[in-house]
């Protein structure tokens, strides 16, 4: 029985794509609708990752060189760590 939260979505496919989907479904032993659902979910996950990456890159570019770029104390501590604990002159 179908969940109340599920919705149908009609997607007309070109014949070649429909046949390829049916072949893949048969090979996978899954319904074509399950493969289509998985493909849509994978696409949406990838788009969210891309959007997040773009937002982070945009923020980094906008704040580069500003006080939001890197905390001076944190930067100094990182350099000291890389130098094996030697204090860094300012």
C-alpha positions in Angstrom: 0.0 0.0 0.0 1.3 3.5 -0.9 2.2 5.9 1.9 0.0 9.0 2.2 3.2 11.1 1.9 4.0 9.7 -1.5 3.1 11.6 -4.6 3.0 10.6 -8.3 5.0 12.6 -10.8 4.4 11.9 -14.5 7.6 12.3 -16.6 7.3 11.7 -20.3 10.5 10.1 -21.6 11.8 9.8 -25.1 11.5 6.2 -26.4 15.2 5.6 -26.3 15.5 6.7 -22.7 12.4 4.7 -21.6 13.8 1.6 -23.2 17.2 2.1 -21.6 15.5 2.6 -18.2 13.5 -0.6 -18.7 16.6 -2.6 -19.6 18.5 -1.3 -16.6 15.6 -2.1 -14.4 15.5 -5.7 -15.7 19.2 -6.1 -15.2 19.0 -4.7 -11.6 15.9 -6.7 -10.8 14.1 -3.6 -9.7 11.1 -1.7 -11.0 11.9 1.1 -13.4 10.2 3.6 -11.0 12.6 2.6 -8.3 15.6 3.3 -10.6 14.1 6.6 -11.7 13.5 7.6 -8.0 17.1 6.7 -7.1 18.4 8.7 -10.1 16.4 11.8 -9.1 17.5 11.5 -5.4 21.1 11.2 -6.5 20.8 14.2 -8.8 19.2 16.3 -6.0 21.9 15.3 -3.5 24.6 16.3 -6.0 22.9 19.6 -6.6 22.7 20.3 -2.9 26.5 19.5 -2.6 27.2 21.8 -5.5 25.1 24.6 -4.1 26.8 24.3 -0.7 30.2 24.3 -2.3 29.3 27.4 -4.3 28.0 29.2 -1.2 31.2 28.4 0.7 33.4 29.5 -2.2 31.4 32.7 -2.6 31.7 33.5 1.1 35.4 32.7 1.1 36.0 35.0 -1.9 33.9 37.8 -0.4 35.8 37.7 3.0 39.3 36.9 1.7 41.8 39.3 3.4 39.2 40.6 5.8 39.0 40.1 9.6 36.6 37.2 8.9 39.2 35.5 6.7 41.2 34.0 9.6 41.5 34.7 13.3 45.0 36.0 13.8 45.5 34.1 17.1 44.4 30.9 15.4 46.7 31.6 12.5 49.6 32.2 14.8 48.9 29.0 16.8 48.8 27.0 13.6 52.1 28.4 12.4 53.7 27.7 15.8 52.4 24.1 15.6 53.9 23.7 12.1 57.2 25.1 13.4 57.3 22.6 16.2 56.2 24.9 19.0 58.6 27.8 18.2 56.9 31.2 18.9 56.1 33.4 16.0 57.1 37.0 15.9 54.4 39.5 14.9 
